[in-house]
Amino acid sequence: MKYTVRNHITDFLKMKKMQNETFLTHDIQNLSNAWFIRFNYRLGSTETYTREFRRMRLDDIVEVEKLNRVNKEQLWRIKGVK
């Protein structure tokens, strides 16, 4: 199976759900750099990760709750991941 941006985000969100932690939008964007540091290539740009996270919310693949903004950035709580 080819690993995709969606798979990477899904794994991250499942981990956050297990830890019952909140996360900021930039945490999703940072996944791009984390992958590059580990494997020396990118699955996608930070913008690609942001777009895919939005798509996953719209397609009901993930259920998140918007919390208060922190320094002009959205804070999220993961409620469910398919």
C-alpha positions in Angstrom: 0.0 0.0 0.0 1.3 3.4 -0.9 1.4 5.8 2.1 -0.4 9.0 1.4 -0.9 12.4 3.0 -4.4 11.2 4.1 -2.8 8.1 5.7 -0.3 10.3 7.5 -2.9 12.7 8.8 -5.2 9.8 9.9 -2.4 8.1 11.9 -1.6 11.5 13.6 -5.3 12.1 14.5 -5.7 8.5 15.8 -2.7 9.1 18.1 -4.1 12.5 19.3 -7.5 10.8 20.0 -5.8 8.0 22.0 -3.9 10.6 24.0 -7.0 12.8 24.4 -5.0 15.8 23.3 -5.9 18.9 21.3 -3.9 20.1 18.4 -3.5 23.3 16.3 -3.7 23.6 12.6 0.0 24.0 12.3 0.5 20.6 13.8 -1.1 19.2 10.7 1.1 21.3 8.5 4.2 20.2 10.5 3.6 16.6 9.4 5.0 17.5 6.0 8.4 18.5 7.6 8.3 15.6 10.0 8.0 13.1 7.1 10.8 14.9 5.2 13.2 14.7 8.2 12.5 11.0 8.6 12.5 9.8 5.0 14.3 12.6 3.1 11.3 13.3 0.7 7.9 14.9 1.1 4.5 13.3 0.7 3.1 16.8 0.1 3.6 20.5 1.0 2.2 22.1 4.1 -0.6 23.4 2.0 -1.4 19.9 0.7 -1.7 18.7 4.3 -4.0 21.6 5.1 -6.2 20.9 2.1 -6.4 17.2 2.8 -7.4 17.8 6.4 -10.2 20.1 5.3 -11.3 17.5 2.7 -11.3 14.8 5.4 -13.5 16.9 7.6 -15.9 17.7 4.7 -16.1 14.0 3.7 -16.9 12.9 7.3 -13.7 10.9 7.6 -12.7 12.7 10.7 -15.0 14.4 13.2 -13.4 17.3 15.1 -14.5 20.0 17.4 -13.4 23.6 16.9 -12.2 25.1 20.2 -11.1 28.6 20.9 -8.5 30.1 18.6 -4.9 30.5 20.0 -2.8 33.3 18.5 -5.1 33.5 15.5 -4.8 29.7 14.9 -7.5 27.2 15.2 -7.4 24.7 18.1 -9.1 21.3 17.5 -10.2 18.3 19.5 -10.5 15.0 17.6 -13.8 13.3 18.3 -13.6 10.4 15.8 -11.6 9.0 12.9 -12.8 6.4 10.3 
